[in-house]
């Protein structure tokens, strides 16, 4: 199996399209860019349909297996992206994955999005079978010490020129928020396509351009800033941001908070945050959330979020933006009414 980093994916795809790609990591920007790049190259091989499925206890495996068999029958080339559970796989899902690998054929391009690959998963039957014809792509965010060089490579690829001092300002403003950084770089390239950019232009875009990202919404929740949370959520809705993306990002930070609560007697809080990759510029917000929310409330919020995602997959007529607004306010105030704390 070939192992590469996300920035090396384009070179690999230009050489050969493999039948399976493991996308390892929790950086949503790098994951999405990797998927988009694979889909783009796969079009040249006749892969026109793209199915996305999140694996959980409600996954309709019979439907999935039937789809595999029908694709083989009609020679319809399809890309299948499987989103693994953040908490890992249970025995049922692992067993079904073994069966799924036996049904794979040349008309299916398999993309597996895994938050963290464990040694236990590497030793499974399904992993060993897939890895013989696979590429493993690491989609982890750059470390703070590497962020400057990461931005420099990105702006060079975009054909931009930015002074070192301005790049350092971008590092300060967008550490831990690659999605927001990506949006700002795109705005800068459109506003000043043929200019060497300075701190002045960076501040101009950062201060005057309404460029809220899902991470701004999450940070406002952690800080307990209810008005700002609703303002950003309204903007994200207006910009047609995929609500599933918001579910995933919120779930990730809630699980981190739960971990920090659960292991509070084992190590210092700052050591635990460091081990769980909580960026320095977000730690004060995490501390505020930990002081405001107890273990039971975090568990309940994660459960509510899972219910919303399940309802969304079942094409419910529920107003999901309104429900997300309610959950956001509850998390901001730490006040869970009885209707939210009872099943």
SULJOCOR-V859453 format. One record per pair of residues at least 6 apart in sequence whose C-alpha atoms are under 6 Angstrom apart, sorted by sequence separation. I is the first residue (numbers start at 1). J is the second residue. If there is no record, write none. Layout:
((I,J) (I,J))
//
This chain:
((330,336) (174,181) (220,229) (217,229) (217,232) (50,78) (54,82) (55,83) (98,126) (49,78) (50,79) (51,80) (52,81) (53,82) (54,83) (55,84) (79,108) (84,113) (86,115) (47,77) (50,80) (77,107) (78,108) (79,109) (80,110) (81,111) (82,112) (83,113) (84,114) (47,78) (77,108) (81,112) (166,198) (166,199) (180,213) (162,196) (161,196) (162,197) (163,198) (293,334) (292,334) (223,285) (222,285) (222,286) (222,289) (20,109) (23,112) (26,115) (19,109) (20,110) (21,111) (22,112) (23,113) (24,114) (25,115) (20,111) (24,115) (25,116) (176,279) (226,329) (226,332) (31,139) (224,332) (30,139) (221,332) (21,134) (27,140) (20,134) (21,135) (22,136) (23,137) (24,138) (25,139) (27,141) (21,136) (22,137) (24,139) (25,140) (18,134) (1,131) (1,132) (6,137) (3,135) (5,137) (6,138) (1,134) (2,135) (3,136) (4,137) (5,138) (6,139) (1,135) (29,179))
//
